[in-house]
Amino acid sequence: GLGLVYYDPSVLLTLASVVGTPIRVYTNTVNMDGGRFACVYVEIDLSVPVVGKFFLNGAWYHVEYE
């Protein structure tokens, strides 16, 4: 449900910093070939609880992990 305006790699990396240390944006996401998900590689500290959602411009967005 993330708007296409946010699919710029620099914006996605900034958003990904909410859940951990951003590494890079998935190639299909940059090319807008990834379907309905924006995928970003993030290093996560598993000694603290993971983030399940974040609030942006009046809406909540769910975070999914692989």
Backbone torsions as a table, in degrees:
resi	resn	phi	psi	omega
1	GLY	NA	4.6	179.0
2	LEU	-73.9	128.7	-178.3
3	GLY	-63.3	151.4	-178.5
4	LEU	-62.0	-23.2	178.4
5	VAL	-61.6	-23.7	-179.2
6	TYR	-90.1	-0.4	-175.6
7	TYR	-82.4	14.4	172.1
8	ASP	-76.4	133.6	-176.7
9	PRO	-53.9	-40.0	-179.5
10	SER	-66.8	-36.2	177.5
11	VAL	-68.6	-44.7	-179.8
12	LEU	-62.7	-39.2	178.1
13	LEU	-65.5	-38.0	176.4
14	THR	-64.7	-44.5	177.9
15	LEU	-63.4	-38.7	-178.8
16	ALA	-66.1	-22.9	179.3
17	SER	-65.5	-12.8	175.2
18	VAL	-66.4	-33.9	-175.7
19	VAL	-100.2	-15.9	-179.2
20	GLY	172.3	-155.8	179.6
21	THR	-93.4	110.7	-178.8
22	PRO	-66.1	139.6	179.4
23	ILE	-108.0	-55.6	177.0
24	ARG	-165.2	162.9	177.3
25	VAL	-91.0	136.0	178.8
26	TYR	-58.0	136.8	-175.2
27	THR	-55.1	-44.4	-179.1
28	ASN	-64.8	-30.1	177.1
29	THR	-68.8	-43.9	178.5
30	VAL	-60.4	-40.9	-179.2
31	ASN	-83.0	-1.2	-177.6
32	MET	59.1	36.5	176.9
33	ASP	-106.2	5.4	-170.6
34	GLY	-90.1	10.5	-179.3
35	GLY	80.0	-137.9	-173.9
36	ARG	-96.3	10.7	-179.2
37	PHE	-117.8	142.8	170.5
38	ALA	-99.6	116.5	-175.9
39	CYS	-106.2	130.4	179.7
40	VAL	-135.0	134.5	175.0
41	TYR	-79.0	126.5	-176.4
42	VAL	-135.8	136.0	172.9
43	GLU	-85.8	125.4	-174.3
44	ILE	-117.4	135.1	174.6
45	ASP	-84.5	106.0	-176.2
46	LEU	-80.1	3.1	175.7
47	SER	-84.2	-6.9	175.4
48	VAL	-121.6	155.4	-179.5
49	PRO	-59.9	141.9	178.5
50	VAL	-78.3	153.9	179.3
51	VAL	-81.2	129.6	-178.9
52	GLY	-98.3	-22.5	179.6
53	LYS	-160.7	162.4	176.2
54	PHE	-141.0	157.1	-176.5
55	PHE	-105.3	128.9	-178.8
56	LEU	-144.1	121.7	176.4
57	ASN	48.4	47.6	174.6
58	GLY	84.9	8.0	-179.3
59	ALA	-137.3	148.3	175.1
60	TRP	-93.5	138.1	177.9
61	TYR	-123.6	135.3	179.9
62	HIS	-84.5	144.7	177.7
63	VAL	-106.8	130.6	176.2
64	GLU	-115.4	144.0	-178.5
65	TYR	-118.5	146.2	174.1
66	GLU	-108.3	NA	NA
